C-alpha cells in the first residue's frame, strides 16, 4: 500500500485570508472616504460614511494582532504535530 506523505501545515489559507482582509480594508476605506467627501458635512450620508471609515480604520489597527495570532496557530499546530501521538495508540 502506497501512502502519500501529508504536508505538515498548509499556509495557503492563512496567506489568502490575510491578503483578502488587507484588500477589503484598504479598498473599503478608500470607497467610504470618497463617499464621505462627495457629500456635504453634517449630512446623514457624510456622517455614516465617516463613521464606517473610522470603523475600518479601527479594524486595521487590529490587523497586526490577527496576523500574529494566525502565525501562532501555525506554530502551535507544528508543535502538536511534532510531539503528538504517532500511531494513535496510548501506552501507559
C-alpha positions in Angstrom: 0.0 0.0 0.0 1.5 3.3 -1.1 0.9 6.1 1.4 1.3 9.8 0.5 3.1 12.0 2.9 0.9 14.7 4.2 2.1 18.2 4.3 2.8 19.5 7.9 0.8 22.7 7.6 -0.9 24.3 4.7 -0.2 28.1 4.8 -2.2 28.8 1.8 -5.5 29.5 3.7 -3.7 31.8 6.1 -2.0 33.7 3.3 -5.1 34.1 1.2 -7.1 35.2 4.2 -4.6 37.9 5.1 -4.4 39.2 1.6 -8.2 39.3 1.2 -8.6 41.1 4.5 -6.0 43.7 3.5 -7.6 44.3 0.2 -11.1 44.6 1.7 -9.9 47.1 4.4 -7.9 49.3 2.0 -10.5 49.4 -0.8 -13.4 49.7 1.6 -11.7 52.6 3.4 -11.0 54.4 0.1 -14.6 54.0 -1.1 -16.0 55.2 2.2 -13.8 58.2 2.2 -14.8 59.1 -1.4 -18.4 58.8 -0.5 -17.9 61.0 2.6 -16.1 63.6 0.6 -18.8 63.8 -2.1 -21.4 64.7 0.5 -21.9 67.9 2.4 -20.6 68.0 6.0 -23.3 67.2 8.6 -25.4 65.2 6.1 -26.5 61.7 7.1 -24.5 60.1 4.3 -21.5 62.1 5.3 -21.7 61.1 8.9 -22.5 57.4 8.1 -19.5 57.1 5.6 -17.2 58.8 8.1 -18.3 56.5 10.9 -17.8 53.4 8.7 -14.4 54.6 7.6 -13.4 55.1 11.2 -14.6 51.6 12.0 -12.5 50.2 9.2 -9.5 52.1 10.4 -10.0 50.6 13.9 -10.1 47.2 12.3 -6.9 48.0 10.6 -5.3 48.7 14.0 -6.1 45.1 15.0 -4.8 43.6 11.7 -1.3 43.1 13.2 -2.7 41.1 16.1 -4.8 39.0 13.7 -1.7 38.1 11.7 0.3 37.3 14.9 -2.5 35.0 16.1 -2.6 33.3 12.8 1.1 32.7 12.8 1.0 31.5 16.4 -1.7 29.0 15.4 0.5 27.6 12.7 3.5 27.3 15.1 1.3 25.6 17.7 -0.1 23.1 15.1 3.5 22.3 14.0 4.5 21.7 17.7 1.5 19.5 18.3 2.1 17.5 15.1 5.8 17.0 16.0 5.2 15.9 19.6 1.8 14.3 19.2 0.9 10.6 19.1 2.4 9.0 16.0 0.3 5.8 15.7 -2.8 6.6 17.8 -2.2 4.0 20.4 -1.7 5.1 24.0 0.9 3.4 26.2 1.0 3.7 30.0 
